[in-house]
Amino acid sequence: MRIKDDSYSKTVYDTLLQAYRPFMLRILLLIVVGFLGRFLILSNAQIIGDFLDKHVEINSENMSVLFYKLLTLILISFALTMLFRTVFSSLSALAVSRIYDETTYRVSRFPISFFENQPVGKITTRFSSDYGNVFRLFGGPLAEFLSILFDLISIVILMVLIHPYFLITIVASSSVYYILLVKNQSSLRKTRRELSTLRAPSISHFSETVQGSTIIRQNLKENTFVAKFTEFDSKYLVTKWSVFWRVTRFSMELNILSTVLFAVNGLICVHLMKNNIMGIGLTAVVLSFSLLATNTLQMFFEWFSQFEEAFAGVEKMDEYIRHPIEPGVKLPSYSDFSTSHPKKSKHDPISANTSTVQHEDQIQVENLSFKYPSSKDLVLNQISFKLKRGEKLGIIGRTGSGKTTLISVLLKIYPFEKGVIMINGTNEPDTERHRSLFSVISQDQLFLTGSIRDNLDLFRKNTNQELENVLKKVGLKYSLNDQVIEKGQNLSYGEKQLLSLARGLLQNAQIFIFDEATSNVDPQSETLMNKALTELLADKTQIRIAHRLQTVEDCDQILWLDHGCVKKIGPTKVVLEAFKESR
């Protein structure tokens, strides 16, 4: 983060400004309304004090006038205050939700290296604890905080209107308050950032422990994991106590300041009464305002402290909002925050998978080389091959030869060192359009908690009839309303593969990639999958990765990888025989 002298970076304020931008005019009008409401409520005290000083005799007639005057002001102020709080809270909640949406747009487009290098707990904390703090405080509580600020400003104005002398104590106490704030703010921000950072390790550790609970119990390692969690949690609690102590100390300093302010204002009131400048009524008002200012200032600081924590949350979200996204990927057109990231126009086509462009070679890969950022050695070295439309390529090789990595690079999951990947004779610069040409059926598939329909067509682009037809084609007898539990745990491995194939057919992908698609499946599912490969995908270009050679025996050609290099490429029979002889 771009932080200087422990202050929040300008991008944090820019993010908040952009979140509130669509509602800014309404919010400014509501602030005026809210201030008037609070000012009218507090002005009742001055009206009462002035009434007592000006009326030696109090009777039913003048009391009746005072009563209706106060009642009118109270009703108006109540209406203005309720309008401010209700509408402002609603608009503020909508504004903060935009920060969450924008963060999601960007995180979903981060390079895969980001997710490989970031602990799950850290990402979870941003979207739960950090955002929770932001949403909790920038909704209704922000209206409460502003109301407190309105009260402070109203008290200052009303006291100065009673007599200009009180401007001296107001300026002096404000200066001392500012000094105390500056003195404590830096250390408070630092410890709050620490607190926000220290949430992630315990959450991450707990999440990983839950996922591996079976193995942990089998190996009798419960105490080890509990001890580690306690270590992370203790660091968090120590920092939390540090924040609490700093806040308490600052609060005590403010209480001392408030006591001095009350005493000085009391002496000024005595002086003004001796000189017949002010009566007992307004004196009571000034002292009441001094006490009220003390409590209001205390509340203001308590809320301010919480908003400092909320700003730490915005800072964490802002870091993700400004983080670089994948090369060749653009934010959606409805992404509303102005940053340096490229963004689609509303007229950009969603994908290019319906392209009618014909080319002799549907896939052409030339001299493709790749290495992981953390590695010095190439994982793929000078890989080249061509596939005509409807041809099938089998990729074989021992474990670690680079088969799965090649697929990741073909899909531009990782940026490659050098080389060219052309589809239909074109090097597509738009990564999302490039990926839309492919459908991948791999050993690990994503399944959502929801219905079969949700897992086939999340964005409701297809009719029920189209979805039922594709289920029938792949041989699955599920209804669209049948439920899938978390990670598809109620589906067999073969059913997951067939559902993935159904997704690809609905996507109308041009190229199907099978990464060990028939390994670990039951015989019935393997039969259905093989039938799909030969019948449903007869006119589709296919790339198959397999350890079991029989799954690639009907391919047109075989690419044999060895330590990231092309060992041999050519007709299926020739390459497979050479591969078998090398074992």
N, C-alpha and C positions, 0 to 999 in steps of 0.2 A: 504494500500500500504506500501511497505517496503521503507520508505523514511527516510533518515538520513541527518541532517543539511541542510534541504531544497534542497538537490541535488536530481536529478532523480535516481531512483533505477537502479541497473545493469540490471534488466529484461527489462527495457525500451530500453536500447541500444541493448540488445540481440534480442528483437523483431524486431527492425529496421535492425539489421545485418541479421537476418534470412529472412526478407522480401527481402533484396537486394542480398542475397546469390546466387541465380541462375544466376544473371547478373553481379557478382562481377568482373570477369576477363575483360569483355567488358567495365565495368564502369571504372576500373583502367586505361585501355588503352585510354578511352575517356578523362579521367582527364589529362593524359599526352598530348593528342592532344589539349585539351582546353587550357592548360597552355602555350603550344608553340604558339598557335594562339594569345593569349593576349600578350605574351612576345614580339613577332615579331611586333605587332602593336605599342607597347610602345617604342620599340628599334628604331623606325623611328625618334623619337625626338632626341635621342642621336646621331644618324647618321647625322642629320641635324646640330646639335650643333658642333659636331666634324668637319664637313665639313667647317663650317663658321670659326672655329678657325685655321684650317690648310691651307685654301686658302685665300691668301691676295687679289688675283684678281679672281673675279667670271665672267666667260664667258660662251658662249653657249655650248662649248665643255664639260667643267666639270659639267655644270648644266644638260646637257643631260645624262651624266653618272649617276648623282645623281637621276634624274627623273626615269630612268629605274630601278635603284636599289630599289628605294622606291616603285615603282609600283609593282615590282615582290614581294617584302615583303608584301605589302598590299593585293595582290591577294591570296598569300599563306595563310596569317593570316586569311583573310576573309573565305576562304574555310575550314580551320581547325576549326575556331570558329563556323561556321554554322553546320559543321558535329558534333561537340561536343554538341551544344545546341539542335539540332533536335533529335539526337539519344539518348542522355542522358535523355532528358525530357520524351521521350517515354518509356525508360527502367525504369525510376524513377516512372512514373505513374503506370506501370505494377507492380512494387515492392510494392507500397503503396496499390494497390488494393488487394494484397495478405493479408495484415493486415485485411482488411474488410472481406475477405472470411474466414480467420481463426477465426475471432471474431464471425462470423455467425455460423460456424460449432459448436463452443463451446456453444454459448448462446442457440442455439436450443436444446442442450443436458443438460441444467442446470436443477437442481431439481425444481419441481413445487413450492416449498417453496420460491425460489428466486423471482419468478414472483408475488407471493402473497405479498411479503414484499417490493418490489421495486415499486416506483411510475412510471407510464407509461412515464411521461415526462423525467425522468432520463435515461431510456433505449433509448427513442427517441433521446435525446440529444447526446448520444454516437454514434448513427448511423447516425446522421444528422450533428449537429453543430461541434462536436469533430472530426468526420471523415472528414467533409467538410474542416476544418482547415488543417488537415493533408494532404489531397489530394491536396488542393489548393496550398500549399506551397512546398510540396515535389515532385511536378511535374516540370513544367517549371521554377517556381521561384527558385528552388534549383540550376538549371543550372546558373541562373542569379547571385545568391548568390556566387557560386563558381567562376564565372567570376570576380566578385568584389575581391574575395580573391586572385585570380591569379594576378589581377592588383596590389594589395598591395605588393605581393611577388616580382613581376617584378620590381616595383618601387624601392624596397629595393635593389635588385640585381644591377640594373642599376646605382643607386646612389653610391653604394659602388664601382662599377667598375670605375665610374668617379673619385672618390677619397675616400680612406679609412676613412678620417676624418668624413664623414657623417654616418659612422657606429656608432659613439658615440651618435649622436642625435637620430638615429633610436633606439638604445638600450635603451636610456634614456626615449624617448617618449613611447616606447612599455611597459616599466616598469610602467610608470605613468598610461598608459591606462589600464594595468592589474589591478592596484590598484583600479582605478575607477570602473572597471567591477566587481571586487570582492565585492566592497563596495555596489554596487547597485543591484547585481544579486540576492541575497537572498530575499530582499524585493520584487523585481519584480516577482520572481517565486512564492512567497507566494500569492501576489495579483492576479496573473494570474490563479493560482489554484482556488482561491476564485471566480474569474470571471467565470471560466469554470463550477464550482459547482452551481453558482447562475443562470445559464441559465435554468436549469432543472425546478425549481418551477414554473416560469412564463409559460413555455411551457406546463407543465403538467396541470396547472390550466386552461389555455386557451383550451386545448384539452378536459378536463372534462366539461368545460362550454359549448363548442360547442355540445358535446354529450347530455347534459342535458338542452339544450336551451329551449325546449318546456315547461318543468316543471318550469324552472326559470321564464319564462314569465307569466305562469299561476299564479305563486305565487308572482309576482311583486317584484322579488329579483334581478333585473338587477343591481341596484346601489350597492348592497352588493358584487356581483361578480366583478363588475368593480373596486370597492375600493380594493378588495383583489388582483386583478391583478396589480393595480397601486402600491400597497405595494411591491409585488415581483419585479416588473419592476424597481421601485425606488432603491431598494437594488442593483440590477444588474447595474444600471446606475451610482450609487455612486462609486461602485468598478471599473467600466470602467473608470470613471474620475480619480480615484486614479492611475490606470495603466498609463493613458495618462500623468498625471503630473509627475510621476516618470521617464517615458521615456523622457519627455521634459527636465527635470532637468539634466538627464544624458547627453542628447544631448548638452545642454549648456556647461557642463563641458568639453565635447569633443571639442567644438568650441574654448574654451579658450586654451586648450592644443594645438590645431592645429595652433592657432595664435602664440603661443610661439615657436612652431617648425619652422614655417616659418621665424620668426625673427632670431632665432639662426642660421638656415641654411643660411640666408642672410648675417649675420656677418661672417660666415665661408667662404662664396663665396668672400666677400670683401677681407679677409685676403689672400686667395689663388690667387686672381687677383693681389694684391699688390706684391706678391712674384713670379709673372709670372708662376705660376703652372697651372693656368686654365684661359682660355680666356672668352670673353663675350658670345660666343655661348653656351658653356657648363654651364656657369653661368645662362643663361636664361633657359636652360634645367632643372637645379637643382631647380630653383625657381618655374618653371612650375610644376615639379614633386611634390614639396612641397605643392603647391596649389591643385594639382590633388589628392595627398594623403589625404589632408584635406577633400575634397569632397567625395573621395572614402571611407575614414574611416567613415564619416557620413552615407553614404549609407550602408556600412557594418553593422553598428550598427542598422540602421533602419530595415534591413533584419534580423539581428540577433535577434532583439526584436520579430519580427513576428515568427521566427523559435522557439523561446522560447515558444510562445503560441501554436505552432504546437506540440512541445514536450509535452506540457500539454495534448493535445489531444491524442497523442500516449500513454501517461501514463494512460489515462482513458480507452483506448482500450486494453492496456496491462493488466489492472486489470481484464477485462473480459476474456482475453486469458488465464490467469493463474487461473481463478476461478474454483473450483471443479465442475465436472459434475456429473450427476446422477450415483449412484451405479449400477454396472452391465451394463453400457452403454459405448461403445467405440467410439472414433473419427473415421471418415471414413478413409480408406487407403490412400486417396488422400490428407488428411490433412498433410501439409508439414512442420509445425513448431514443433520443438523438445521441448516438455514440459513433465511434469510428468504424463500426462493423458494417459490411455491405448488407443491403436490404433489398428484397425482391420488390418489383413493382406489382401493382394489382393486376396487371395484364400478363405477367409471366405465366407460361404454361406450367402446370403442376409437374408433369413428367414428359419424357420423350419415348415411353415404351410403346406408343402406338405409331411410331415413325414408319413411314412406308418406303424409306430410302433403301434401295437395293444395292448391295456391294458384293463383289466376288467373295471376299472374306468377311464373315460376320465378326469374328474376333481376330485381332492381329496384335501380338505381343512381341516387342523387339527389344533385346538387350536389357531386360528388366533386372535391376539390381537393388537390393535393400539391406539395410542393417538397422538394428534397434538403436535408439539414442544412447543407451547405456553400454553398447557393445562396440568394440573396435573392428570386429570381423563381419564380413558380409554374410547374411543369412541366405540371401538369394543372389546368385552371381551370373549375370548375362543369360537370363532365361528368355527364350524365343520360341513361339509356336503360332500356328494359324489354324483357324477352324472355319469351314464353310457353313452356311445356314443348314441346320438340321443334322450336322455331324456330331459325333460323340467322342469326347477325349477322356481317356482314363489316366489318372495320375497315380503312380505307384512309387514306393520307396520305403526304406526302413524308418522306424521312429526317429524323429529329429532331422529328417532329410529336408524339411521345408515345405511339405505338402499343404498343411493348413495355413502356414504363413503366406504362401503364394495366393491362396484364395482371399485372405485379408487384404493383400496388396492389390489384387485385381479389383476388389470392391472399394479401393482407396480408403480403407480403414486406417492404414498407415501411409504417410508420404514416402515415396520411394526415392532412392538416391539418383538414379538415372534410368532412362529407357522410355518406351512409349506403349500406352495401351489404347488401341483404337477399336471402336465398335462401329460397324457399318462404315468403315473408312474415315471415321471422325474421332478426334481426340476431344471428348466432351469436357469442357472446363467446369461445368456445373456438377458438383459431386452428387447432389441429390438426384438429378436427372440420370447421371451415370448409373447410380445404384438401382434406380427404378427399372433398368433393363434386366436386372438379375433377380432370381428368386433362389434363396439358399435353404436347403433342407439339411440340417446338421445334427450332430448328436445332442446339442444343447439348444433348446427352443424356448422362447418366451411365451408364457401363458398367463392370462389375467384372471383374477377372481371374477367370475361372471358367467354369462351363458355361452353356449357354443356360438351363438350369433355374434356376441361381442368379440369373441376370439377369432372369428372369421372376417368380420366386417365392422371394425370399431367405429368407423366414421359413417356408417349407414349409406354406403354408395350403391349397394346391390339390393335387389328385391328378395323377398323370402323364397320365391320360386327359383331364382338363380342360385341362392345358397343351398337350397335342398337338392338341386340338380348336381352341384359340384360334390356334395357329400355322397350322393349316390354313385357318382363317377369313381370316387376313390374307394368306395366299398364300405363307408361308415354308416351305421344305422342309427346314429344319434338324431334327436329332434333339435331344432334351433333353440329351444328353451331349456334343454338339459344344462345343468350347472357344471362349471369347472372350478375346482377349489385352487387355493394358492399353489403356484408353480405347476399346475396340472397334475397334482399328486394322485388324483383319482383316475388318471388316464394311464394306460399301458404305454410302454416305450413305442411300440408300433403304432398305436393310435395317435400319439403325438406327431410322429413322422408323417402319417397320412393327413392329419389336420394341417400340418405345415405345407404339404403338397397342395392341399385344397386352397390354401391362401395364395400360393404361387399361381395357380390356375385362374383364380379370381383377379389377381393382379395383371394377368395376361402378359407375364414376363417373356422376354425373347430368349433368355438364356437361363437354364436351370443348373444349379450347382448342388451336387450331392456329396456331403462330407461324411463318409462312413454311415450313410443313410440306412443301410440294412444290417448294421452290426447291432448285436444285443436285442434284436426284435424276435418275437415269436414266429414260428413257421407260417401261421396264417397271415400275419401282417407282412411277412417277407414276400409271400405269394402275391398279395395285393399290391405291394410296392413294385415288384418286378413287372406285374401286369401294367401298372401305370407307366413304368419306364418305357415299355415296348408299345403300348397302345395310345395312351393319352398324350404322351410327349413324343410321338413318332416324328412330328415335324419341327420339334424344338431342338435347339442346340443345347447339348448337355456336357457338363464337366463332372466327372465322378472321381472321388478320392476313395481308395479302399485298401484295407490290409488283406481282405479276402479276394483273391484274384478272380474268382468266378463272377464277381459283380462288375467286372470291366471286360469280360471276355467278348461281349458283343459290341464293344466300342470300335470306331473306325481307326483310331490310332491311340498309342500309349506314350505318355511322357514319363520317363523314369528319372526321378530326382535322387541325387546322392550328395549329401553335405551341401545342399543349396545350388548344385550345378546340374546341368542336363547331362545325365550319364548316357542316355540314349532316347531317341524319339523316332517313331516310325509305325509301320503296320502292327496291329495288335499281336498277331501270332509271333512275329519276329522278336519283338521286344519282350514279350512274356517268356519266351523260351530262354532268351539271354538272361533274364532276371532269375528264373528258376535255376539255371546252371550256376549262377553266382552265389547261391545260398550255401 
